[in-house]
Amino acid sequence: MANDSQKRALIVGASRGLGLGLVETFLARGWQVTATERRPSQGLAALNSAALRVETADIDDDAGVASLHDRLGPERYDLIFVVAGVATQAHDPVHAVSREVAAQVYLTNAVSPIRFLEAFRDRLAPGGSLAVMSSILGSVALNETGGWETYRASKAALNTLARSFAVRHRAESPSVLILHPGWVRTEMGGAEADIDVETSVAGLADVIAAQLGRPGVQYLDYRGDTLAW
Ligand SMILES: NC(=O)c1ccc[n+]([C@@H]2O[C@H](COP(=O)([O-])OP(=O)(O)OC[C@H]3O[C@@H](n4cnc5c(N)ncnc54)[C@H](OP(=O)(O)O)[C@@H]3O)[C@@H](O)[C@H]2O)c1
């Protein structure tokens, strides 16, 4: 059981990579963590912590998300962080990707995270933050090199939808964090990426701690630097 002073996080998309790393980091920092996976994950199972609750959710499945909302009951979270994302055929230009794949990347990376926040915003504790995992590739202004076309577009759309979410709920002054983890050595980031998962998630956890509950929308990287839209 969590004590009253213990912070609580809901990390969505935590089977591996950055989501799993964030779960480990918040547990190590004394948080109570609820983590979601789509199917049983060795990484989460290996954590074996009394402060960890593991649940199942696919963010593209609205009925599944509603069921998760019911299963978790009235618990409130200081952080609700949708980390899940895909990079299907990210190396192909937009005209070389089927309409179905391009649409699915958009749905999973942009529409589903915001639908998840909408479904769970009543579970945010006072003084907490909602967060989505974007990317520097979602910055329109910083796109000097091209590439990753459908992925870039999906993260730019995520940024836009996160801002629209914050405006839609401005009467509640929500704290919305749009985060870039760096270029990280995960299955998605690849072996050539700049930094390891530990460096990224330690930075992200520091940024979240510094921003927790701050009203408005911030687009920040794992070092706390603000990114251009
Ligand atoms: N790595 C980087 O350099 C980098 C840079 C910028 C942004 N990002 C972003 O950071 C996030 C995590 O990336 P990563 O590098 O950790 O990638 P990863 O190793 O490929 O992991 C992706 C995670 O997302 C989950 N996921 C995918 N689709 C889902 C869905 N429909 N519902 C629920 N979970 C789903 C996966 O679950 P399964 O195991 O079930 O597939 C997995 O846990 C993504 O949003 C990514 O775009 C990564």
The ligand as an SDF file (V2000), in Angstrom:
LIG
                    3D

 48 52  0  0  0  0  0  0  0  0999 V2000
   14.3280    5.7910  -28.6150 N   0  0  0  0  0  0  0  0  0  0  0  0
   14.4110    7.0420  -29.0440 C   0  0  0  0  0  0  0  0  0  0  0  0
   15.4940    7.5140  -29.4710 O   0  0  0  0  0  0  0  0  0  0  0  0
   13.2070    7.9460  -29.0040 C   0  0  0  0  0  0  0  0  0  0  0  0
   13.3970    9.2880  -29.3780 C   0  0  0  0  0  0  0  0  0  0  0  0
   12.3060   10.1510  -29.3350 C   0  0  0  0  0  0  0  0  0  0  0  0
   11.0680    9.6830  -28.9120 C   0  0  0  0  0  0  0  0  0  0  0  0
   10.9170    8.3680  -28.5780 N   0  0  0  0  0  0  0  0  0  0  0  0
    9.5760    7.9420  -28.1330 C   0  0  0  0  0  0  0  0  0  0  0  0
    9.6630    7.3220  -26.8690 O   0  0  0  0  0  0  0  0  0  0  0  0
    8.6030    6.3550  -26.7240 C   0  0  0  0  0  0  0  0  0  0  0  0
    9.2100    5.0130  -26.3260 C   0  0  0  0  0  0  0  0  0  0  0  0
   10.1470    4.6440  -27.3240 O   0  0  0  0  0  0  0  0  0  0  0  0
   11.2000    3.4650  -27.1420 P   0  0  0  0  0  0  0  0  0  0  0  0
   12.4440    3.9530  -27.7540 O   0  0  0  0  0  0  0  0  0  0  0  0
   11.1770    2.9580  -25.7460 O   0  0  0  0  0  0  0  0  0  0  0  0
   10.5380    2.4050  -28.1430 O   0  0  0  0  0  0  0  0  0  0  0  0
   10.4110    0.8220  -28.0980 P   0  0  0  0  0  0  0  0  0  0  0  0
   11.5820    0.2080  -27.4160 O   0  0  0  0  0  0  0  0  0  0  0  0
   10.0780    0.4350  -29.4970 O   0  0  0  0  0  0  0  0  0  0  0  0
    9.1310    0.5940  -27.1580 O   0  0  0  0  0  0  0  0  0  0  0  0
    7.8540    1.0240  -27.5830 C   0  0  0  0  0  0  0  0  0  0  0  0
    6.8830    0.7820  -26.4590 C   0  0  0  0  0  0  0  0  0  0  0  0
    5.5880    1.2540  -26.8610 O   0  0  0  0  0  0  0  0  0  0  0  0
    4.6450    0.1930  -26.6520 C   0  0  0  0  0  0  0  0  0  0  0  0
    3.5220    0.3120  -27.5790 N   0  0  0  0  0  0  0  0  0  0  0  0
    3.5540    0.4620  -28.9150 C   0  0  0  0  0  0  0  0  0  0  0  0
    2.3020    0.5400  -29.4060 N   0  0  0  0  0  0  0  0  0  0  0  0
    1.4570    0.4420  -28.3380 C   0  0  0  0  0  0  0  0  0  0  0  0
    0.0560    0.4450  -28.1870 C   0  0  0  0  0  0  0  0  0  0  0  0
   -0.7840    0.5650  -29.2330 N   0  0  0  0  0  0  0  0  0  0  0  0
   -0.4740    0.3450  -26.9350 N   0  0  0  0  0  0  0  0  0  0  0  0
    0.3470    0.2230  -25.8690 C   0  0  0  0  0  0  0  0  0  0  0  0
    1.6880    0.1880  -25.9470 N   0  0  0  0  0  0  0  0  0  0  0  0
    2.2350    0.2990  -27.1690 C   0  0  0  0  0  0  0  0  0  0  0  0
    5.4590   -1.0780  -26.8720 C   0  0  0  0  0  0  0  0  0  0  0  0
    4.7780   -2.1900  -26.3560 O   0  0  0  0  0  0  0  0  0  0  0  0
    5.0030   -3.7040  -26.9550 P   0  0  0  0  0  0  0  0  0  0  0  0
    6.2050   -4.2660  -26.2480 O   0  0  0  0  0  0  0  0  0  0  0  0
    3.7320   -4.3940  -26.6210 O   0  0  0  0  0  0  0  0  0  0  0  0
    5.2280   -3.5810  -28.4460 O   0  0  0  0  0  0  0  0  0  0  0  0
    6.7380   -0.6970  -26.1080 C   0  0  0  0  0  0  0  0  0  0  0  0
    6.5240   -0.8280  -24.7200 O   0  0  0  0  0  0  0  0  0  0  0  0
    7.8900    6.3280  -28.0770 C   0  0  0  0  0  0  0  0  0  0  0  0
    6.7420    7.1550  -28.0010 O   0  0  0  0  0  0  0  0  0  0  0  0
    8.9120    6.9160  -29.0290 C   0  0  0  0  0  0  0  0  0  0  0  0
    8.3120    7.5060  -30.1630 O   0  0  0  0  0  0  0  0  0  0  0  0
   11.9500    7.4920  -28.6080 C   0  0  0  0  0  0  0  0  0  0  0  0
  1  2  1  0
  2  3  2  0
  2  4  1  0
  4  5  1  0
  4 48  2  0
  5  6  2  0
  6  7  1  0
  7  8  2  0
  8  9  1  0
  8 48  1  0
  9 10  1  0
  9 46  1  0
 10 11  1  0
 11 12  1  0
 11 44  1  0
 12 13  1  0
 13 14  1  0
 14 15  2  0
 14 16  1  0
 14 17  1  0
 17 18  1  0
 18 19  2  0
 18 20  1  0
 18 21  1  0
 21 22  1  0
 22 23  1  0
 23 24  1  0
 23 42  1  0
 24 25  1  0
 25 26  1  0
 25 36  1  0
 26 27  1  0
 26 35  1  0
 27 28  2  0
 28 29  1  0
 29 30  1  0
 29 35  2  0
 30 31  1  0
 30 32  2  0
 32 33  1  0
 33 34  2  0
 34 35  1  0
 36 37  1  0
 36 42  1  0
 37 38  1  0
 38 39  2  0
 38 40  1  0
 38 41  1  0
 42 43  1  0
 44 45  1  0
 44 46  1  0
 46 47  1  0
M  CHG  2   8   1  16  -1
M  END
$$$$
